[in-house]
Amino acid sequence: MGHLQEIGKASIVTLGALAFAALPGGAIPFGSNKVYRVGQDVIISAPASSKVEVGLGSRVRNKAVVAGSCGEVKITLPKTSPATVQVGTKTLTIANLPTQSLPSCKNGQFAEARTTDFKTAEGKVVVVGFTPSQSVAVGIPTPTTRRVSINACGFGTIKGASGSITVNGQDYNVSQLPDAGASPVCRKGSAYTPSSWSR
């Protein structure tokens, strides 16, 4: 790791090369960057001992839904509606579906014909054309978040991050974050930064 420089809570202690100035609120940014990376590990600079909610994109939640008597599959969407939903072999863009009412079903027929997929005013997606009682695979993208604990020195780490993340409402592409080359270290409440940061 090379030389480390200690950033004391109230004073500056020089270890090795140059000492860093004390940082407000105990945060440990890399230059002016409050979100940066070391390889694939993302480091978030924030007030010491706080929590930061980080959005990690969406993961597809899979479940099986049994088709109704008219061959319809009804899907209740989460509060934060995804852009698309996977139903069987179909990928549906929710915004493109027409809004229609769901008619009653009698003897395998809707009281009012429904030949295309639709959504209801109540927030359900209805996909037609399946065999009654057929089990259909449904995949719903669900936002994934994580509360990152910030240590006593003012930084927290997400190991092995990839793709896009959201921190405090701002989106970041992990591969495009500045790479600090080496991580800061927190020991007994004192922060040490690599001497390479001052070059």
Summary of the structure (lengths in Angstrom):
residues: 199
radius of gyration: 25.6
end to end distance: 14.5
largest distance: 83.1
contacts: 562
relative contact order: 0.29
helix: 7%
strand: 46%
